[in-house]
Amino acid sequence: MLPAADLLTCGEATEEALRDHPRPWALHLSTHGDYEEPPQDDREWDEPLLRSRVLLAYANLDPEAGHLTALEASGLDL
């Protein structure tokens, strides 16, 4: 349907690839996401955009590299 589309699968679908890709006409993410409930006594977790995230390639190996938080996504040049 979109012959000129860039398809990133498996290990190619990284946070860095999303950030470095030029402004897309359309962006479709077919992935998993999660949301962490804030601990009752932890003020660091007051920002809900840091608790919502999509899980990208290598998320199960490196939580920092494989998670794109909603806050980080809001800074992408879309």
C-alpha positions as CSV (number, residue, x, y, z in Angstrom):
1,M,0.0,0.0,0.0
2,L,2.9,2.3,0.7
3,P,5.7,1.3,-1.6
4,A,8.0,4.1,-0.5
5,A,7.6,3.3,3.2
6,D,10.6,2.6,5.4
7,L,9.9,-0.6,7.3
8,L,11.9,-1.2,10.4
9,T,11.5,-4.6,11.9
10,C,13.1,-6.6,14.7
11,G,16.5,-5.1,15.7
12,E,16.1,-2.2,13.3
13,A,13.2,-0.7,15.3
14,T,15.2,1.2,17.9
15,E,14.7,4.4,19.7
16,E,17.7,5.8,17.8
17,A,16.2,4.9,14.5
18,L,13.0,6.7,15.4
19,R,14.9,9.8,16.5
20,D,17.2,9.9,13.5
21,H,14.6,9.3,10.9
22,P,13.6,12.4,8.9
23,R,10.2,13.8,9.5
24,P,7.8,11.1,8.3
25,W,4.6,11.8,6.4
26,A,3.0,9.0,8.5
27,L,4.2,7.0,11.4
28,H,2.8,3.6,12.4
29,L,4.1,1.8,15.5
30,S,3.1,-1.8,15.9
31,T,4.6,-2.7,19.2
32,H,3.8,-3.2,22.9
33,G,3.6,-0.5,25.5
34,D,3.3,-0.3,29.2
35,Y,2.5,2.1,32.1
36,E,4.0,2.0,35.5
37,E,1.9,2.9,38.5
38,P,3.8,5.4,40.6
39,P,5.0,4.2,44.0
40,Q,3.0,5.9,46.8
41,D,6.0,7.4,48.5
42,D,8.2,8.3,45.4
43,R,8.0,11.9,44.2
44,E,10.4,11.2,41.3
45,W,7.5,9.4,39.5
46,D,5.2,12.5,39.5
47,E,5.5,12.9,35.7
48,P,3.1,10.5,34.0
49,L,4.8,11.0,30.6
50,L,7.8,9.2,32.1
51,R,5.7,6.2,33.1
52,S,4.0,5.7,29.7
53,R,6.2,4.1,27.1
54,V,6.4,2.0,24.0
55,L,8.7,-1.0,24.0
56,L,11.0,-1.2,21.0
57,A,13.8,-3.5,19.9
58,Y,16.0,-4.8,22.7
59,A,13.6,-3.6,25.4
60,N,14.0,-6.9,27.2
61,L,17.8,-6.5,27.1
62,D,18.3,-2.9,27.9
63,P,15.5,-0.9,29.5
64,E,17.1,2.4,28.7
65,A,17.7,1.7,25.0
66,G,14.5,-0.2,24.3
67,H,11.9,2.1,25.9
68,L,10.6,5.3,24.4
69,T,8.7,7.2,27.0
70,A,5.8,9.5,26.1
71,L,8.0,12.4,27.2
72,E,10.7,11.4,24.7
73,A,8.1,10.8,22.0
74,S,6.7,14.3,22.5
75,G,10.2,15.6,21.5
76,L,10.3,13.7,18.2
77,D,10.2,15.8,15.0
78,L,6.9,14.5,13.7
